[in-house]
Amino acid sequence: MNLFNNIPLTASFAALVIAQVLKVILVLIFDRKVEMFRLSSTGGMPSSHSAAVAALSAAIGYIHGMDSPYFAIAAVFSIVVIYDSIGIRRAAGKHAEILNSLVEEFSHLWDEGDKPKALKTLLGHTYSQTFVGTLLGVFVGLFACRWDLFVN
């Protein structure tokens, strides 16, 4: 069995990689900074989580039909992941921002070297980041299915 013949899996992974690379490119274009850590970071435009699950759902829907139980499983999984990235993870990032500012404000209370490290704040996504990630994922998922029909 060749995993590369699994179109939904390949499409999902490709969408994730494309989204992560786009994060680096967009920061380079708009902020004029090279931030290679974005290749493996969460948060930012576009949402790679949304892209990956949307590609998976689109490919499964294309291959098995939107009335199949496989698509139902993928769609519910996608909704949960996308909801989590917009809601829970974004709220956790906002909480981290507040805690970081409190730690900074009360930094005089810690001995040198004992100050807590800053929490990661770029965890979740805005609606637009998730929307663009989802569109990217659907496009990649459908393209992968059409490409497979073309080459095979």
C-alpha positions as CSV (number, residue, x, y, z in Angstrom):
1,M,0.0,0.0,0.0
2,N,1.4,3.4,-1.0
3,L,0.3,6.3,1.3
4,F,0.8,8.7,-1.6
5,N,-2.1,7.0,-3.4
6,N,-4.4,8.2,-0.5
7,I,-5.6,11.4,-2.0
8,P,-7.4,12.8,1.0
9,L,-4.3,12.3,3.2
10,T,-2.0,13.7,0.6
11,A,-4.3,16.7,0.0
12,S,-4.6,17.4,3.7
13,F,-0.8,17.3,4.2
14,A,-0.2,19.5,1.1
15,A,-2.8,22.1,2.3
16,L,-1.1,22.2,5.7
17,V,2.4,22.7,4.1
18,I,1.1,25.3,1.7
19,A,-0.6,27.3,4.5
20,Q,2.5,27.3,6.6
21,V,4.7,28.4,3.7
22,L,2.1,31.2,2.9
23,K,2.5,32.4,6.5
24,V,6.2,33.1,6.0
25,I,5.6,34.7,2.6
26,L,2.8,37.0,3.9
27,V,4.9,38.2,6.8
28,L,7.7,38.8,4.4
29,I,5.4,40.9,2.1
30,F,3.5,42.8,4.7
31,D,6.0,43.2,7.6
32,R,9.2,43.0,5.6
33,K,10.5,40.4,8.0
34,V,11.8,36.8,7.5
35,E,10.3,34.7,10.2
36,M,11.1,31.1,9.4
37,F,9.7,30.0,12.7
38,R,6.3,30.5,11.2
39,L,6.8,27.3,9.2
40,S,6.1,25.4,12.4
41,S,4.0,27.8,14.5
42,T,0.3,28.0,15.2
43,G,-1.8,31.0,14.5
44,G,-1.5,33.5,11.7
45,M,-2.8,33.9,8.2
46,P,-4.0,31.5,6.8
47,S,-5.0,28.8,9.3
48,S,-3.2,25.7,8.5
49,H,-5.4,23.6,10.7
50,S,-8.5,24.8,8.8
51,A,-6.7,24.2,5.5
52,A,-5.7,20.6,6.4
53,V,-9.2,19.6,7.6
54,A,-11.0,21.4,4.8
55,A,-8.8,19.6,2.2
56,L,-9.5,16.3,3.9
57,S,-13.2,16.9,3.9
58,A,-13.3,18.2,0.3
59,A,-11.3,15.2,-1.0
60,I,-13.4,12.7,0.8
61,G,-16.6,14.4,-0.3
62,Y,-15.4,14.4,-3.9
63,I,-14.3,10.8,-3.9
64,H,-17.0,9.2,-1.8
65,G,-19.9,11.7,-2.2
66,M,-21.2,14.2,0.2
67,D,-23.9,11.8,1.3
68,S,-21.3,9.2,2.4
69,P,-20.6,8.4,6.1
70,Y,-16.9,9.1,5.3
71,F,-17.7,12.7,4.4
72,A,-19.9,13.0,7.5
73,I,-17.0,11.9,9.8
74,A,-14.6,14.3,8.0
75,A,-17.1,17.2,8.1
76,V,-17.8,16.9,11.8
77,F,-14.1,16.5,12.5
78,S,-13.4,19.7,10.4
79,I,-16.1,21.7,12.2
80,V,-14.6,20.7,15.6
81,V,-11.1,21.7,14.6
82,I,-12.1,25.0,13.0
83,Y,-14.3,25.9,15.9
84,D,-11.5,25.1,18.3
85,S,-9.0,27.3,16.4
86,I,-11.4,30.3,16.3
87,G,-12.8,29.9,19.8
88,I,-10.8,28.0,22.4
89,R,-7.3,28.5,21.1
90,R,-7.8,32.1,20.3
91,A,-9.2,32.8,23.8
92,A,-6.2,31.0,25.3
93,G,-3.9,33.3,23.3
94,K,-5.7,36.4,24.6
95,H,-5.4,35.0,28.1
96,A,-1.6,34.5,27.6
97,E,-1.3,38.2,26.4
98,I,-3.0,39.3,29.7
99,L,-0.8,37.0,31.8
100,N,2.3,38.2,30.0
101,S,1.5,41.8,30.7
102,L,0.8,41.1,34.4
103,V,4.1,39.2,34.7
104,E,5.9,42.2,33.2
105,E,4.1,44.7,35.4
106,F,5.0,42.7,38.5
107,S,8.5,41.7,37.4
108,H,10.0,43.5,40.4
109,L,8.6,40.8,42.6
110,W,10.8,38.1,41.1
111,D,14.5,37.5,41.8
112,E,16.8,37.9,38.7
113,G,16.4,34.7,36.6
114,D,13.3,33.5,38.4
115,K,10.9,35.6,36.3
116,P,8.5,33.3,34.4
117,K,9.0,32.9,30.7
118,A,6.5,34.7,28.4
119,L,3.6,32.5,27.3
120,K,3.0,31.9,23.6
121,T,0.2,34.2,22.4
122,L,-0.2,33.3,18.8
123,L,-2.4,30.2,19.3
124,G,-5.7,30.7,17.6
125,H,-7.1,32.4,14.5
126,T,-9.4,35.2,13.5
127,Y,-12.4,34.5,11.4
128,S,-10.7,35.8,8.3
129,Q,-7.6,33.6,8.9
130,T,-9.9,30.6,9.3
131,F,-12.0,31.5,6.3
132,V,-8.9,31.8,4.0
133,G,-7.5,28.6,5.4
134,T,-10.7,26.8,4.7
135,L,-10.9,28.1,1.2
136,L,-7.3,27.1,0.6
137,G,-8.0,23.6,1.9
138,V,-11.1,23.1,-0.2
139,F,-9.2,24.3,-3.3
140,V,-6.2,21.9,-2.6
141,G,-8.5,19.0,-1.8
142,L,-10.5,19.4,-5.0
143,F,-7.4,20.1,-7.1
144,A,-5.8,16.9,-5.7
145,C,-8.8,14.9,-6.7
146,R,-8.9,16.4,-10.2
147,W,-5.1,16.0,-10.6
148,D,-5.4,12.3,-9.7
149,L,-8.1,11.8,-12.4
150,F,-5.8,13.7,-14.8
151,V,-2.6,11.6,-14.2
152,N,-4.3,8.2,-13.7
